[in-house]
């Protein structure tokens, strides 16, 4: 079993419960099964392989909140590493590499940002060369991290502006911007604002809502929502037809747990019923979500993959003209650190591509700042790297985004999901959700493979999955992020 040991100047840099979320990833940045614990004053990180790798750690940065930071490649050695220094090394190395790639593509780094990145690098150099004084070294390292994260956000914004400007000179940006509706039609004041901010709507066809009682389908709510979308002139992405987690099936389906044949038959019957009813009236089928990580009754990895393949083939038979996508949540695969899954998200997608099923694109569900079920906040440039990795599959991407604007209790949300902010809670100077979306959404919009971008939760006023993640608050008042969405929508023409 491979083992790495670390010293820390302050244990409270790792948030409560964060030690169990530490993981090691290999050269493909796919997590290995990892176990971390304290051994006296040292942090011990173990995995079942002896190869070098990147260590990812939840880390609290003063004034900026909680991020998942990664080291550069580390080898096993007897002498413990100083974790503060290694996280600073990893962050600055990745940021400088991303800057090099963008400049190689013809983009210009503003002189002020280049100078501040040099300052962060100098702080890291001071930390790396003074490790005999742990306190002084850690202080310099954490100041380097704080400065590098600020530079990262501003560098990403500069890249997005230049890239979008270049694309618009060549051809209009055609990315569709939208939001996922809830189980009920939104109120009139919400609908009016959505028409200004969206060009596409994710229409839920929730099996739980449509067939809450076996054999009795109720289409009323879905018909009403579709009718409003058509009247408003909005494109419609319908789905997911299959949501492969514990919230994706009616309660009565648990009677069939363990009977994979009947489970598959009933799941495909739902797909057939929905597609047959709405064929020709929607613009995109979202066939399946949570493909990689959902725990749907007793279905294992291979069974889930086969189910998705059959569902795609069924949709193609019933409605051969409408494009279709399959989506994956937690696309970095951090859940692999403590699960016995064989396939990472990208491996699932590659298997579906190789099967030549006729999939039109893939979806990436990024619910940032939530745990479990979501993804930890990462430096902004990491989202561009993620798109680069998935672009290698050669298919367009549909990105689902959400982030919280508060870490307070949310009585309408799923109870075991915790919100984590990139800004201190209650800071009146900056809205955490808007801050995150302003850094990440323009970057994704600037990338040609991203053809659809959906905010993954409409409102906090109805029961929902992620706390405080809606574009509208519990009183159906628009949050600042909706204004950003409207501005980005206009940028797309």
Phi, psi and omega per residue, in radians:
X1 nan 2.237 3.125
X2 -1.300 2.545 -3.067
X3 -2.518 2.381 3.001
X4 -2.203 2.547 -3.110
X5 -2.141 2.516 -3.071
X6 -2.377 2.549 2.924
X7 -1.800 2.642 3.049
X8 -2.300 2.535 3.040
X9 -1.312 -0.712 3.137
X10 -2.321 2.090 3.124
X11 -1.106 -0.515 -3.060
X12 -1.268 -0.014 2.957
X13 -1.125 -0.535 3.052
X14 -1.559 2.124 -3.068
X15 -1.161 2.900 3.106
X16 -0.992 2.255 -3.105
X17 1.406 -0.077 -3.052
X18 -1.238 -0.478 -3.135
X19 -1.024 -0.637 -3.110
X20 -1.330 -0.117 3.105
X21 -1.801 -0.001 3.082
X22 -1.200 2.422 3.079
X23 -2.565 2.844 3.096
X24 -1.987 2.392 3.126
X25 -2.142 2.647 3.131
X26 -1.554 -2.852 -3.030
X27 -1.089 -0.503 3.103
X28 -1.484 0.073 -3.127
X29 1.122 0.493 3.090
X30 -1.764 2.210 -3.040
X31 -1.116 2.497 2.930
X32 -1.646 2.743 3.000
X33 -1.034 2.184 -2.956
X34 -2.328 2.514 3.042
X35 -2.281 2.226 3.137
X36 -2.194 2.490 3.111
X37 -2.768 2.926 3.109
X38 -1.563 2.377 3.009
X39 -2.164 1.590 -3.021
X40 1.170 -2.163 3.139
X41 -1.583 0.018 -3.077
X42 -1.924 2.533 3.048
X43 -1.616 2.184 -3.127
X44 -1.910 2.201 3.141
X45 -2.063 2.124 -3.057
X46 -2.170 2.589 2.972
X47 -2.589 3.008 -2.978
X48 -1.532 0.196 3.088
X49 -2.190 2.811 -3.100
X50 -1.869 0.181 -3.089
X51 -1.368 2.778 3.021
X52 -1.211 2.799 -3.104
X53 -2.967 3.066 3.085
X54 -1.617 2.352 3.100
X55 -1.820 2.170 -3.128
X56 -1.863 2.303 -3.015
X57 -2.391 2.268 2.962
X58 -1.137 2.275 -2.964
X59 -2.442 2.299 3.110
X60 -1.597 2.127 -3.119
X61 -1.877 2.193 -3.069
X62 -1.003 2.210 3.103
X63 1.432 -0.179 -3.076
X64 -2.124 -0.195 3.114
X65 1.594 -2.661 -2.989
X66 -1.824 2.297 3.097
X67 -2.306 2.715 2.945
X68 -1.669 1.981 -3.103
X69 -1.935 2.603 3.141
X70 -2.084 2.565 3.052
X71 -1.389 3.033 2.864
X72 -1.350 -3.107 -3.117
X73 -1.131 2.210 3.139
X74 -2.041 2.504 3.071
X75 -1.820 2.816 3.063
X76 -1.273 2.442 3.081
X77 -2.741 2.807 -3.127
X78 -1.236 -0.681 -3.108
X79 -1.309 2.284 3.139
X80 -1.230 2.557 3.032
X81 -1.410 2.707 2.951
X82 -1.583 1.901 -2.965
X83 -1.060 -0.703 3.138
X84 -0.945 -0.793 -3.109
X85 -1.179 -0.736 -3.084
X86 -1.190 -0.594 3.080
X87 -1.214 -0.670 3.068
X88 -1.121 -0.741 3.121
X89 -1.044 -0.823 -3.108
X90 -1.111 -0.773 -3.117
X91 -1.106 -0.822 -3.086
X92 -1.206 -0.674 3.105
X93 -1.086 -0.753 -3.137
X94 -1.180 -0.727 -3.133
X95 -1.143 -0.747 3.124
X96 -1.156 -0.623 3.089
X97 -1.131 -0.731 3.125
X98 -1.150 -0.690 3.086
X99 -1.058 -0.744 3.130
X100 -1.063 -0.770 -3.131
X101 -1.082 -0.787 -3.122
X102 -1.135 -0.688 3.113
X103 -1.197 -0.610 3.078
X104 -1.109 -0.534 3.096
X105 -1.377 -0.054 3.061
X106 1.840 0.082 -3.133
X107 -1.523 2.701 -3.069
X108 -1.912 2.281 3.058
X109 -1.490 2.117 3.085
X110 -0.956 2.456 -3.048
X111 -1.006 -0.673 -3.112
X112 -1.124 -0.710 3.141
X113 -1.204 -0.680 3.095
X114 -1.058 -0.693 3.131
X115 -1.176 -0.712 -3.131
X116 -1.205 -0.579 3.070
X117 -1.189 -0.617 3.055
X118 -1.134 -0.656 3.093
X119 -1.091 -0.749 3.109
X120 -1.102 -0.678 3.122
X121 -1.147 -0.668 3.106
X122 -1.146 -0.695 3.079
X123 -1.086 -0.715 3.098
X124 -1.113 -0.738 3.141
X125 -1.048 -0.692 3.098
X126 -1.106 -0.727 3.138
X127 -1.136 -0.729 -3.066
X128 -1.205 -0.486 -3.078
X129 -1.717 0.119 3.141
X130 -2.262 0.577 -3.028
X131 -1.244 -0.225 3.035
X132 -1.147 -0.484 3.042
X133 -1.785 1.572 -2.993
X134 -0.999 -0.771 -3.096
X135 -1.093 -0.816 -3.125
X136 -1.167 -0.726 3.136
X137 -1.104 -0.791 -3.126
X138 -1.142 -0.670 3.117
X139 -1.069 -0.805 3.123
X140 -1.150 -0.690 -3.129
X141 -1.108 -0.762 -3.112
X142 -1.255 -0.527 3.026
X143 -1.204 -0.634 3.064
X144 -1.105 -0.729 3.109
X145 -1.087 -0.810 -3.114
X146 -1.069 -0.785 -3.125
X147 -1.186 -0.716 -3.128
X148 -1.124 -0.662 3.107
X149 -1.142 -0.689 3.085
X150 -1.128 -0.763 3.107
X151 -1.094 -0.673 -3.139
X152 -0.996 -0.862 -3.141
X153 -1.038 -0.786 -3.085
X154 -1.256 -0.614 3.104
X155 -1.169 -0.699 3.097
X156 -1.093 -0.748 3.117
X157 -1.093 -0.733 3.125
X158 -1.111 -0.746 3.100
X159 -1.072 -0.808 -3.102
X160 -1.071 -0.755 -3.136
X161 -1.094 -0.786 -3.135
X162 -1.175 -0.739 -3.110
X163 -1.162 -0.764 3.109
X164 -1.106 -0.730 3.117
X165 -1.068 -0.721 3.124
X166 -1.142 -0.738 3.122
X167 -1.117 -0.719 -3.097
X168 -1.174 -0.492 3.086
X169 -1.232 -0.518 -3.103
X170 -1.535 -0.801 -3.115
X171 -2.821 2.579 -3.129
X172 -1.026 2.494 3.070
X173 -1.242 2.117 -3.014
X174 -1.817 0.228 -3.119
X175 -1.128 2.335 3.104
X176 -1.525 2.333 -3.135
X177 -1.969 2.364 -3.114
X178 -2.812 -2.911 -3.112
X179 -2.551 2.653 3.078
X180 -1.556 2.202 3.097
X181 -1.314 2.800 3.031
X182 -1.540 -2.863 -3.066
X183 -1.329 -0.233 -3.141
X184 -2.152 2.718 3.080
X185 -1.127 2.358 -3.129
X186 -1.211 2.717 3.101
X187 -1.069 2.861 -3.048
X188 -1.018 -0.769 -3.112
X189 -1.124 -0.567 3.088
X190 -1.241 -0.762 -3.133
X191 -1.039 -0.731 -3.136
X192 -1.053 -0.716 -3.129
X193 -1.269 -0.542 3.129
X194 -1.183 -0.611 -3.135
X195 -1.076 -0.609 3.125
X196 -1.330 -0.503 -3.006
X197 -1.724 -0.225 -2.971
X198 -2.222 2.594 2.956
X199 -1.985 -0.183 3.127
X200 -2.544 2.595 3.116
X201 -2.146 2.320 2.999
X202 -1.465 1.929 -3.075
X203 -1.617 2.019 -3.139
X204 -1.243 2.384 3.012
X205 -2.157 0.985 -3.025
X206 -1.108 2.178 3.109
X207 -1.103 -0.636 3.123
X208 -1.016 -0.657 -3.115
X209 -1.455 -0.681 -3.062
X210 -1.283 -0.675 -3.077
X211 -2.295 1.094 3.123
X212 -1.141 -0.430 3.046
X213 -2.065 2.278 -3.034
X214 -0.953 2.239 3.069
X215 1.469 -0.016 -3.115
X216 -2.164 1.774 -3.120
X217 -1.654 2.335 3.127
X218 -2.054 1.909 -3.060
X219 -1.692 0.018 -2.962
X220 -0.993 -0.911 -3.076
X221 -1.097 -0.754 -3.128
X222 -1.153 -0.729 3.105
X223 -1.055 -0.726 -3.126
X224 -1.136 -0.761 -3.138
X225 -1.146 -0.735 3.123
X226 -1.120 -0.711 3.120
X227 -1.064 -0.725 3.102
X228 -1.123 -0.750 3.122
X229 -1.029 -0.764 -3.131
X230 -1.159 -0.734 3.116
X231 -1.096 -0.655 -3.114
X232 -1.403 -0.096 3.136
X233 1.307 0.458 -3.129
X234 -1.672 2.452 3.012
X235 -1.230 2.759 -3.038
X236 -2.251 2.201 2.931
X237 -1.854 2.017 -3.059
X238 -1.706 2.233 3.096
X239 2.516 -3.014 0.054
X240 -1.285 2.409 3.060
X241 -1.136 -0.638 3.060
X242 -2.172 2.132 3.020
X243 -1.956 1.937 -2.919
X244 -1.565 0.928 3.010
X245 -2.460 -3.049 -3.005
X246 -1.211 -0.182 3.117
X247 -1.770 0.117 -3.005
X248 -1.690 -0.065 -3.098
X249 -2.309 2.708 3.071
X250 -1.129 2.759 -3.107
X251 -1.061 -0.564 -3.088
X252 -1.204 -0.265 3.130
X253 -1.173 -0.346 -3.120
X254 -1.165 -0.269 3.046
X255 -1.137 -0.388 -3.083
X256 -1.746 0.106 -3.118
X257 -1.057 2.312 -3.098
X258 1.694 -0.287 3.119
X259 -1.823 1.443 -3.015
X260 -1.053 -0.632 -3.111
X261 -1.115 -0.823 -3.142
X262 -1.241 -0.610 3.068
X263 -1.016 -0.862 -3.129
X264 -1.072 -0.748 3.140
X265 -1.047 -0.803 -3.112
X266 -1.180 -0.690 3.107
X267 -1.087 -0.766 3.141
X268 -1.240 -0.530 3.054
X269 -1.068 -0.706 3.104
X270 -1.111 -0.791 3.120
X271 -1.015 -0.813 -3.118
X272 -1.083 -0.726 -3.109
X273 -1.127 -0.768 -3.107
X274 -1.178 -0.841 -3.085
X275 -1.150 -0.679 3.119
X276 -1.100 -0.645 -3.101
X277 -1.297 -0.679 -2.981
X278 -1.935 0.127 3.112
X279 -0.998 2.339 -3.132
X280 1.496 -0.115 -3.097
X281 -1.978 -0.076 3.095
X282 -2.152 2.826 -3.046
X283 -1.815 -0.236 -3.109
X284 -2.753 2.333 3.040
X285 -1.722 2.127 2.997
X286 -1.639 1.657 -2.926
X287 -1.230 -0.790 -3.045
X288 -2.634 2.541 3.068
X289 -2.266 2.904 -3.116
X290 0.957 0.603 -3.052
X291 -1.088 -0.679 -3.016
X292 -1.481 -0.499 -2.909
X293 -2.185 -0.163 -3.087
X294 -1.229 2.417 3.100
X295 -1.779 1.448 -3.078
X296 -1.580 1.775 3.111
X297 0.862 -2.199 -3.047
X298 -1.789 0.154 -3.055
X299 -1.271 2.242 3.093
X300 -1.515 -3.073 -3.075
X301 -1.033 -0.868 -3.098
X302 -1.126 -0.698 -3.140
X303 -1.131 -0.698 3.120
X304 -1.132 -0.722 3.141
X305 -1.121 -0.739 3.104
X306 -1.136 -0.664 3.119
X307 -1.087 -0.782 3.127
X308 -1.093 -0.738 3.124
X309 -1.056 -0.769 3.118
X310 -1.150 -0.655 3.136
X311 -1.147 -0.732 3.109
X312 -1.071 -0.794 3.126
X313 -1.088 -0.676 3.131
X314 -1.136 -0.787 3.121
X315 -1.077 -0.725 3.124
X316 -1.081 -0.646 3.130
X317 -1.201 -0.728 -3.068
X318 -1.367 -0.651 -3.088
X319 -2.439 1.496 -2.997
X320 -1.332 -0.247 -3.034
X321 -1.590 -0.441 -3.013
X322 -1.534 2.242 3.122
X323 -1.121 2.757 -3.108
X324 -2.458 2.622 3.135
X325 -2.273 2.769 3.029
X326 -2.196 2.380 -3.034
X327 -2.098 2.773 -3.101
X328 -2.278 2.373 3.076
X329 -1.736 2.914 -3.077
X330 0.748 1.060 -2.966
X331 -1.129 -0.304 3.054
X332 -1.355 -0.241 3.063
X333 1.322 0.456 -3.088
X334 -1.088 -0.395 3.111
X335 -1.135 -0.322 -3.119
X336 -1.149 -0.313 -3.108
X337 -1.100 -0.491 -3.128
X338 -2.301 0.413 3.065
X339 -2.200 2.707 -3.117
X340 -1.672 0.821 3.088
X341 -1.497 2.549 3.130
X342 -1.580 -0.523 -2.998
X343 -1.944 2.336 2.984
X344 -1.422 2.853 -3.127
X345 -0.911 -0.786 -3.118
X346 -1.140 -0.540 3.103
X347 -1.218 -0.684 3.050
X348 -1.004 -0.865 -3.105
X349 -1.083 -0.727 3.134
X350 -1.090 -0.672 3.103
X351 -1.098 -0.684 3.126
X352 -1.212 -0.633 3.092
X353 -1.113 -0.783 -3.105
X354 -1.145 -0.435 3.121
X355 -1.305 -0.175 3.090
X356 0.910 0.959 -3.102
X357 -1.532 -0.209 -3.097
X358 1.606 0.404 3.083
X359 -1.173 2.355 -3.070
X360 -1.513 -0.434 -3.118
X361 -3.056 3.040 3.121
X362 -2.114 2.588 3.078
X363 -1.864 2.494 3.065
X364 -2.047 2.035 -3.129
X365 -1.703 1.909 -3.088
X366 -2.003 1.680 3.044
X367 -1.723 1.634 -2.930
X368 -1.562 2.317 3.101
X369 1.575 0.472 3.108
X370 -2.303 2.526 3.090
X371 -2.660 2.338 -0.141
X372 -1.348 -2.956 3.117
X373 1.329 -0.317 3.131
X374 -1.974 -2.908 3.122
X375 -2.048 2.529 3.100
X376 -1.202 2.668 3.015
X377 -1.108 2.373 3.109
X378 -2.192 2.833 3.024
X379 -0.949 2.517 -2.963
X380 -1.017 -0.634 -3.086
X381 -1.153 -0.352 -3.133
X382 -1.129 -0.436 3.121
X383 -1.234 -0.603 3.047
X384 -1.170 -0.677 3.092
X385 -1.111 -0.667 3.113
X386 -1.071 -0.775 3.108
X387 -1.081 -0.698 3.100
X388 -1.010 -0.775 -3.130
X389 -1.087 -0.817 -3.101
X390 -1.282 -0.434 3.114
X391 -1.142 -0.382 3.140
X392 -1.123 -0.308 3.093
X393 -1.297 -0.260 3.046
X394 1.429 0.281 -3.136
X395 -2.150 2.653 3.083
X396 -1.064 2.784 -3.110
X397 -2.086 2.504 3.037
X398 -2.067 2.092 -3.022
X399 -1.919 2.263 3.074
X400 -1.868 2.218 -3.060
X401 -2.174 2.562 2.898
X402 -2.798 2.727 3.089
X403 -2.779 2.683 -3.105
X404 -1.492 2.704 2.987
X405 -1.891 0.050 3.126
X406 -2.757 2.684 3.018
X407 -1.949 0.325 3.079
X408 -1.300 2.928 3.106
X409 -1.073 2.440 3.119
X410 -2.219 1.749 -3.032
X411 -1.152 -0.299 -3.116
X412 -1.604 -0.113 -3.070
X413 -1.617 2.882 3.030
X414 -1.051 2.308 -2.900
X415 -1.193 -0.537 -3.006
X416 -1.663 0.234 3.130
X417 -1.814 2.234 -3.091
X418 -1.868 2.385 3.090
X419 -1.570 2.456 3.115
X420 -2.247 2.279 -3.007
X421 -1.795 2.679 3.000
X422 -1.640 0.021 3.016
X423 -2.363 2.619 -3.133
X424 -0.999 2.385 3.138
X425 -1.042 2.352 3.103
X426 1.481 0.010 3.106
X427 -1.192 1.975 -3.060
X428 -1.301 -0.216 -3.048
X429 -1.324 -0.394 -3.032
X430 -2.693 2.366 3.103
X431 -1.459 2.145 -3.049
X432 -1.065 -0.706 -3.141
X433 -1.144 -0.805 3.138
X434 -1.116 -0.694 3.132
X435 -1.046 -0.805 -3.137
X436 -1.160 -0.836 -3.090
X437 -1.120 -0.612 -3.135
X438 -1.159 -0.494 3.113
X439 -1.459 -0.706 -2.965
X440 -1.579 -0.802 -3.025
X441 -1.067 -0.807 3.107
X442 -1.080 -0.623 3.096
X443 -1.056 -0.805 3.133
X444 -1.168 -0.675 3.120
X445 -1.105 -0.515 -3.127
X446 -1.314 -0.229 -3.091
X447 -1.582 2.159 -3.084
X448 -0.997 -0.685 -3.126
X449 -1.105 -0.406 -3.113
X450 -1.422 1.865 -3.073
X451 -1.855 -0.291 3.070
X452 -2.429 2.367 3.094
X453 -2.294 2.109 -3.045
X454 -2.083 2.257 2.943
X455 -1.372 2.256 -2.821
X456 -1.466 -0.060 -3.133
X457 -2.583 2.181 -3.068
X458 -1.306 -0.993 -2.962
X459 -2.509 2.695 3.097
X460 -1.613 0.055 -3.047
X461 -1.445 -0.359 3.119
X462 -1.971 2.833 3.091
X463 -0.923 2.363 -3.065
X464 -2.605 3.018 -3.055
X465 -1.507 -0.892 -2.989
X466 -1.795 2.261 -3.074
X467 -1.136 2.293 3.012
X468 1.000 0.612 -3.075
X469 -1.827 -0.012 -3.083
X470 -1.288 2.860 2.968
X471 -1.409 -0.239 3.068
X472 -2.195 2.522 -3.082
X473 -1.442 -2.989 -3.052
X474 -1.168 -0.287 3.079
X475 -1.793 0.244 -3.131
X476 1.099 0.496 2.992
X477 -1.577 2.420 -3.114
X478 -1.152 2.400 3.037
X479 -1.527 2.837 -3.140
X480 -0.993 -0.482 -3.124
X481 -1.104 -0.490 3.118
X482 -1.106 -0.642 3.107
X483 -1.096 -0.746 3.077
X484 -1.037 -0.781 -3.125
X485 -1.041 -0.717 3.140
X486 -1.131 -0.712 3.131
X487 -1.169 -0.717 3.115
X488 -1.158 -0.652 3.091
X489 -1.034 -0.728 3.125
X490 -1.165 -0.609 3.116
X491 -1.102 -0.450 3.128
X492 -1.515 0.030 -3.136
X493 1.381 nan nan
